[in-house]
């Protein structure tokens, strides 16, 4: 899953939110003193990794990766993450009970207030995301296309992500169906994972 899902699944707990957001930028043991993370931020990193592991192994996600593989090959998973954030964004109130227009500014505020806690690359990304309002724009085809092209510019090899919007629109209903199967399972998994992680603080 991509940024919006990771943010929501942190349950509005600032330490988890920050740790989860920086998850891709923390290598190795998050408890290592070199990372200088609080216990709650460590739990957020572990939550991020648990979300990624669960997502990668789920059959609904694998089905979408198979759809996208002819174009995106090993980068199909990156496209799935972005596509699934679209379906979360457009159905956000139905799925979470709160409007996207209220959740996103609150999330941006937590990141802004805690920017000094972020690794430099994560802080730069947060700045771009907030200025361009990525999460609100995940609702729209143009926003998804922009995100895909942004990731494509950062890949080491040709990824097909720059034209993956073709598959997004062509397989839209199929991808939506797979997301609908996947999301409740991910939410349940994260509820259990958060409870376990927080019990160790």
Secondary structure as UniProt FT lines:
FT   HELIX           3..8
FT   TURN            9..12
FT   HELIX           14..21
FT   HELIX           23..25
FT   TURN            30..31
FT   HELIX           33..35
FT   HELIX           39..57
FT   HELIX           59..72
FT   HELIX           73..75
FT   HELIX           76..90
FT   HELIX           92..96
FT   HELIX           100..113
FT   HELIX           115..117
FT   HELIX           120..132
FT   HELIX           134..137
FT   TURN            138..139
FT   HELIX           141..152
FT   TURN            153..154
FT   HELIX           161..163
FT   HELIX           165..170
FT   HELIX           172..199
//
